[in-house]
């Protein structure tokens, strides 16, 4: 489970970015334009993407490592 910590933290940061975007919300400035933390959306997607890709890479590397060790034992 230790090997998936980076993936879990990345995914959690992505979810926190989306939650923060919804909590902060949108405000109307005095000149009539909207002020919103739009940067949190792409950052959230980036962190979730990094988490998923790193989890897949760790799983594939672990599978290959276990497969090679089983062949050495025979």
N, CA, C and O atoms as a GROMACS GRO file, in nm:
protein
  296
    1UNK      N    1   0.081  -0.119   0.000
    1UNK     CA    2   0.000   0.000   0.000
    1UNK      C    3   0.086   0.127   0.000
    1UNK      O    4   0.042   0.232  -0.047
    2UNK      N    5   0.208   0.117   0.053
    2UNK     CA    6   0.297   0.232   0.056
    2UNK      C    7   0.330   0.283  -0.084
    2UNK      O    8   0.351   0.402  -0.104
    3UNK      N    9   0.334   0.192  -0.179
    3UNK     CA   10   0.376   0.231  -0.313
    3UNK      C   11   0.270   0.316  -0.385
    3UNK      O   12   0.301   0.378  -0.487
    4UNK      N   13   0.149   0.320  -0.334
    4UNK     CA   14   0.042   0.398  -0.396
    4UNK      C   15   0.019   0.532  -0.326
    4UNK      O   16  -0.078   0.601  -0.358
    5UNK      N   17   0.105   0.570  -0.232
    5UNK     CA   18   0.084   0.694  -0.157
    5UNK      C   19   0.088   0.815  -0.251
    5UNK      O   20   0.003   0.904  -0.239
    6UNK      N   21   0.183   0.820  -0.342
    6UNK     CA   22   0.191   0.933  -0.435
    6UNK      C   23   0.063   0.944  -0.518
    6UNK      O   24   0.013   1.055  -0.539
    7UNK      N   25   0.012   0.832  -0.564
    7UNK     CA   26  -0.110   0.833  -0.644
    7UNK      C   27  -0.229   0.880  -0.563
    7UNK      O   28  -0.311   0.959  -0.610
    8UNK      N   29  -0.239   0.832  -0.439
    8UNK     CA   30  -0.352   0.871  -0.355
    8UNK      C   31  -0.345   1.019  -0.318
    8UNK      O   32  -0.447   1.087  -0.316
    9UNK      N   33  -0.226   1.068  -0.287
    9UNK     CA   34  -0.212   1.209  -0.251
    9UNK      C   35  -0.243   1.298  -0.371
    9UNK      O   36  -0.309   1.401  -0.356
   10UNK      N   37  -0.197   1.260  -0.488
   10UNK     CA   38  -0.226   1.337  -0.609
   10UNK      C   39  -0.376   1.342  -0.636
   10UNK      O   40  -0.431   1.449  -0.666
   11UNK      N   41  -0.442   1.228  -0.626
   11UNK     CA   42  -0.586   1.225  -0.646
   11UNK      C   43  -0.661   1.307  -0.542
   11UNK      O   44  -0.759   1.375  -0.574
   12UNK      N   45  -0.616   1.300  -0.418
   12UNK     CA   46  -0.679   1.377  -0.311
   12UNK      C   47  -0.662   1.527  -0.332
   12UNK      O   48  -0.756   1.603  -0.309
   13UNK      N   49  -0.545   1.569  -0.376
   13UNK     CA   50  -0.524   1.711  -0.406
   13UNK      C   51  -0.616   1.756  -0.519
   13UNK      O   52  -0.670   1.866  -0.515
   14UNK      N   53  -0.634   1.671  -0.619
   14UNK     CA   54  -0.726   1.704  -0.728
   14UNK      C   55  -0.869   1.721  -0.678
   14UNK      O   56  -0.938   1.814  -0.719
   15UNK      N   57  -0.913   1.632  -0.592
   15UNK     CA   58  -1.048   1.642  -0.536
   15UNK      C   59  -1.061   1.768  -0.449
   15UNK      O   60  -1.164   1.834  -0.451
   16UNK      N   61  -0.956   1.799  -0.374
   16UNK     CA   62  -0.958   1.920  -0.291
   16UNK      C   63  -0.966   2.045  -0.378
   16UNK      O   64  -1.033   2.141  -0.341
   17UNK      N   65  -0.900   2.045  -0.493
   17UNK     CA   66  -0.909   2.159  -0.584
   17UNK      C   67  -1.053   2.180  -0.632
   17UNK      O   68  -1.101   2.293  -0.637
   18UNK      N   69  -1.122   2.072  -0.668
   18UNK     CA   70  -1.261   2.084  -0.712
   18UNK      C   71  -1.351   2.128  -0.598
   18UNK      O   72  -1.442   2.209  -0.618
   19UNK      N   73  -1.327   2.076  -0.478
   19UNK     CA   74  -1.407   2.117  -0.362
   19UNK      C   75  -1.383   2.265  -0.330
   19UNK      O   76  -1.477   2.338  -0.300
   20UNK      N   77  -1.258   2.308  -0.337
   20UNK     CA   78  -1.226   2.448  -0.309
   20UNK      C   79  -1.291   2.540  -0.412
   20UNK      O   80  -1.338   2.648  -0.377
   21UNK      N   81  -1.294   2.498  -0.538
   21UNK     CA   82  -1.358   2.578  -0.641
   21UNK      C   83  -1.507   2.596  -0.610
   21UNK      O   84  -1.561   2.705  -0.626
   22UNK      N   85  -1.572   2.488  -0.565
   22UNK     CA   86  -1.715   2.498  -0.533
   22UNK      C   87  -1.740   2.576  -0.405
   22UNK      O   88  -1.840   2.648  -0.395
   23UNK      N   89  -1.650   2.564  -0.307
   23UNK     CA   90  -1.668   2.636  -0.181
   23UNK      C   91  -1.645   2.786  -0.201
   23UNK      O   92  -1.722   2.868  -0.150
   24UNK      N   93  -1.541   2.822  -0.274
   24UNK     CA   94  -1.510   2.963  -0.296
   24UNK      C   95  -1.620   3.029  -0.378
   24UNK      O   96  -1.665   3.140  -0.346
   25UNK      N   97  -1.663   2.962  -0.481
   25UNK     CA   98  -1.773   3.014  -0.562
   25UNK      C   99  -1.734   3.130  -0.651
   25UNK      O  100  -1.617   3.164  -0.666
   26UNK      N  101  -1.836   3.190  -0.711
   26UNK     CA  102  -1.818   3.301  -0.804
   26UNK      C  103  -1.872   3.427  -0.740
   26UNK      O  104  -1.976   3.427  -0.675
   27UNK      N  105  -1.798   3.537  -0.760
   27UNK     CA  106  -1.841   3.666  -0.705
   27UNK      C  107  -1.850   3.767  -0.819
   27UNK      O  108  -1.780   3.757  -0.919
   28UNK      N  109  -1.936   3.863  -0.800
   28UNK     CA  110  -1.951   3.970  -0.899
   28UNK      C  111  -1.873   4.092  -0.849
   28UNK      O  112  -1.897   4.141  -0.739
   29UNK      N  113  -1.782   4.141  -0.932
   29UNK     CA  114  -1.705   4.259  -0.894
   29UNK      C  115  -1.790   4.385  -0.920
   29UNK      O  116  -1.890   4.377  -0.992
   30UNK      N  117  -1.750   4.499  -0.864
   30UNK     CA  118  -1.830   4.622  -0.882
   30UNK      C  119  -1.846   4.666  -1.028
   30UNK      O  120  -1.944   4.732  -1.062
   31UNK      N  121  -1.750   4.630  -1.114
   31UNK     CA  122  -1.761   4.670  -1.254
   31UNK      C  123  -1.847   4.574  -1.337
   31UNK      O  124  -1.864   4.594  -1.457
   32UNK      N  125  -1.901   4.470  -1.275
   32UNK     CA  126  -1.994   4.379  -1.342
   32UNK      C  127  -1.931   4.251  -1.396
   32UNK      O  128  -2.000   4.170  -1.458
   33UNK      N  129  -1.803   4.232  -1.374
   33UNK     CA  130  -1.739   4.109  -1.423
   33UNK      C  131  -1.736   4.004  -1.312
   33UNK      O  132  -1.738   4.037  -1.193
   34UNK      N  133  -1.730   3.879  -1.353
   34UNK     CA  134  -1.725   3.770  -1.257
   34UNK      C  135  -1.582   3.745  -1.212
   34UNK      O  136  -1.488   3.753  -1.291
   35UNK      N  137  -1.568   3.717  -1.084
   35UNK     CA  138  -1.438   3.681  -1.028
   35UNK      C  139  -1.452   3.539  -0.974
   35UNK      O  140  -1.529   3.514  -0.882
   36UNK      N  141  -1.376   3.447  -1.034
   36UNK     CA  142  -1.385   3.307  -0.991
   36UNK      C  143  -1.246   3.244  -0.996
   36UNK      O  144  -1.162   3.285  -1.075
   37UNK      N  145  -1.223   3.144  -0.911
   37UNK     CA  146  -1.093   3.076  -0.910
   37UNK      C  147  -1.084   2.970  -1.020
   37UNK      O  148  -1.075   2.851  -0.992
   38UNK      N  149  -1.087   3.016  -1.145
   38UNK     CA  150  -1.092   2.924  -1.258
   38UNK      C  151  -0.969   2.834  -1.266
   38UNK      O  152  -0.978   2.723  -1.318
   39UNK      N  153  -0.855   2.879  -1.215
   39UNK     CA  154  -0.732   2.800  -1.221
   39UNK      C  155  -0.740   2.668  -1.146
   39UNK      O  156  -0.662   2.577  -1.175
   40UNK      N  157  -0.831   2.657  -1.051
   40UNK     CA  158  -0.842   2.533  -0.974
   40UNK      C  159  -0.897   2.417  -1.058
   40UNK      O  160  -0.870   2.301  -1.027
   41UNK      N  161  -0.973   2.446  -1.162
   41UNK     CA  162  -1.032   2.338  -1.244
   41UNK      C  163  -0.923   2.262  -1.321
   41UNK      O  164  -0.915   2.140  -1.307
   42UNK      N  165  -0.839   2.329  -1.402
   42UNK     CA  166  -0.736   2.252  -1.474
   42UNK      C  167  -0.633   2.190  -1.381
   42UNK      O  168  -0.580   2.082  -1.410
   43UNK      N  169  -0.603   2.257  -1.269
   43UNK     CA  170  -0.508   2.199  -1.173
   43UNK      C  171  -0.566   2.073  -1.112
   43UNK      O  172  -0.494   1.975  -1.091
   44UNK      N  173  -0.697   2.075  -1.082
   44UNK     CA  174  -0.763   1.956  -1.028
   44UNK      C  175  -0.758   1.840  -1.126
   44UNK      O  176  -0.727   1.727  -1.087
   45UNK      N  177  -0.789   1.868  -1.252
   45UNK     CA  178  -0.781   1.762  -1.354
   45UNK      C  179  -0.638   1.710  -1.369
   45UNK      O  180  -0.617   1.590  -1.387
   46UNK      N  181  -0.541   1.800  -1.363
   46UNK     CA  182  -0.401   1.759  -1.377
   46UNK      C  183  -0.360   1.665  -1.264
   46UNK      O  184  -0.297   1.562  -1.290
   47UNK      N  185  -0.394   1.700  -1.140
   47UNK     CA  186  -0.358   1.615  -1.027
   47UNK      C  187  -0.428   1.480  -1.033
   47UNK      O  188  -0.367   1.377  -1.002
   48UNK      N  189  -0.555   1.477  -1.072
   48UNK     CA  190  -0.625   1.349  -1.084
   48UNK      C  191  -0.562   1.265  -1.195
   48UNK      O  192  -0.545   1.144  -1.178
   49UNK      N  193  -0.528   1.328  -1.308
   49UNK     CA  194  -0.463   1.256  -1.417
   49UNK      C  195  -0.328   1.200  -1.372
   49UNK      O  196  -0.296   1.085  -1.402
   50UNK      N  197  -0.249   1.279  -1.302
   50UNK     CA  198  -0.120   1.232  -1.252
   50UNK      C  199  -0.140   1.114  -1.156
   50UNK      O  200  -0.064   1.017  -1.162
   51UNK      N  201  -0.240   1.123  -1.069
   51UNK     CA  202  -0.267   1.014  -0.976
   51UNK      C  203  -0.306   0.885  -1.045
   51UNK      O  204  -0.258   0.778  -1.007
   52UNK      N  205  -0.392   0.895  -1.146
   52UNK     CA  206  -0.435   0.774  -1.218
   52UNK      C  207  -0.320   0.713  -1.297
   52UNK      O  208  -0.299   0.592  -1.293
   53UNK      N  209  -0.245   0.796  -1.367
   53UNK     CA  210  -0.133   0.745  -1.447
   53UNK      C  211  -0.026   0.683  -1.358
   53UNK      O  212   0.027   0.576  -1.390
   54UNK      N  213   0.006   0.747  -1.246
   54UNK     CA  214   0.108   0.690  -1.157
   54UNK      C  215   0.060   0.560  -1.094
   54UNK      O  216   0.140   0.469  -1.073
   55UNK      N  217  -0.069   0.549  -1.063
   55UNK     CA  218  -0.122   0.424  -1.008
   55UNK      C  219  -0.113   0.312  -1.112
   55UNK      O  220  -0.079   0.198  -1.078
   56UNK      N  221  -0.144   0.343  -1.236
   56UNK     CA  222  -0.134   0.242  -1.342
   56UNK      C  223   0.011   0.198  -1.361
   56UNK      O  224   0.038   0.079  -1.375
   57UNK      N  225   0.104   0.294  -1.361
   57UNK     CA  226   0.244   0.260  -1.378
   57UNK      C  227   0.295   0.173  -1.264
   57UNK      O  228   0.365   0.075  -1.287
   58UNK      N  229   0.259   0.208  -1.141
   58UNK     CA  230   0.302   0.129  -1.025
   58UNK      C  231   0.243  -0.011  -1.031
   58UNK      O  232   0.312  -0.109  -1.000
   59UNK      N  233   0.117  -0.023  -1.071
   59UNK     CA  234   0.053  -0.154  -1.079
   59UNK      C  235   0.119  -0.242  -1.186
   59UNK      O  236   0.142  -0.360  -1.163
   60UNK      N  237   0.149  -0.183  -1.302
   60UNK     CA  238   0.212  -0.260  -1.410
   60UNK      C  239   0.353  -0.302  -1.370
   60UNK      O  240   0.392  -0.417  -1.393
   61UNK      N  241   0.429  -0.212  -1.311
   61UNK     CA  242   0.566  -0.245  -1.269
   61UNK      C  243   0.563  -0.354  -1.162
   61UNK      O  244   0.645  -0.446  -1.166
   62UNK      N  245   0.471  -0.345  -1.067
   62UNK     CA  246   0.459  -0.447  -0.963
   62UNK      C  247   0.420  -0.581  -1.022
   62UNK      O  248   0.473  -0.685  -0.981
   63UNK      N  249   0.328  -0.581  -1.118
   63UNK     CA  250   0.286  -0.706  -1.183
   63UNK      C  251   0.403  -0.771  -1.257
   63UNK      O  252   0.424  -0.892  -1.246
   64UNK      N  253   0.478  -0.691  -1.331
   64UNK     CA  254   0.592  -0.744  -1.405
   64UNK      C  255   0.699  -0.796  -1.309
   64UNK      O  256   0.757  -0.902  -1.332
   65UNK      N  257   0.725  -0.722  -1.201
   65UNK     CA  258   0.823  -0.765  -1.102
   65UNK      C  259   0.783  -0.899  -1.039
   65UNK      O  260   0.866  -0.989  -1.024
   66UNK      N  261   0.655  -0.911  -1.003
   66UNK     CA  262   0.608  -1.037  -0.944
   66UNK      C  263   0.613  -1.151  -1.045
   66UNK      O  264   0.644  -1.265  -1.008
   67UNK      N  265   0.583  -1.124  -1.170
   67UNK     CA  266   0.588  -1.225  -1.274
   67UNK      C  267   0.731  -1.275  -1.294
   67UNK      O  268   0.753  -1.395  -1.309
   68UNK      N  269   0.827  -1.185  -1.295
   68UNK     CA  270   0.967  -1.224  -1.313
   68UNK      C  271   1.020  -1.300  -1.194
   68UNK      O  272   1.100  -1.392  -1.211
   69UNK      N  273   0.977  -1.265  -1.074
   69UNK     CA  274   1.021  -1.337  -0.955
   69UNK      C  275   0.964  -1.478  -0.949
   69UNK      O  276   1.030  -1.570  -0.899
   70UNK      N  277   0.842  -1.498  -0.998
   70UNK     CA  278   0.784  -1.632  -1.002
   70UNK      C  279   0.859  -1.722  -1.099
   70UNK      O  280   0.876  -1.842  -1.074
   71UNK      N  281   0.906  -1.664  -1.211
   71UNK     CA  282   0.981  -1.744  -1.307
   71UNK      C  283   1.118  -1.782  -1.250
   71UNK      O  284   1.169  -1.890  -1.281
   72UNK      N  285   1.177  -1.697  -1.170
   72UNK     CA  286   1.308  -1.727  -1.111
   72UNK      C  287   1.298  -1.837  -1.006
   72UNK      O  288   1.393  -1.913  -0.988
   73UNK      N  289   1.184  -1.847  -0.936
   73UNK     CA  290   1.166  -1.947  -0.833
   73UNK      C  291   1.152  -2.087  -0.891
   73UNK      O  292   1.184  -2.185  -0.823
   74UNK      N  293   1.106  -2.099  -1.012
   74UNK     CA  294   1.081  -2.231  -1.073
   74UNK      C  295   1.206  -2.298  -1.114
   74UNK      O  296   1.202  -2.409  -1.167
   0.00000   0.00000   0.00000
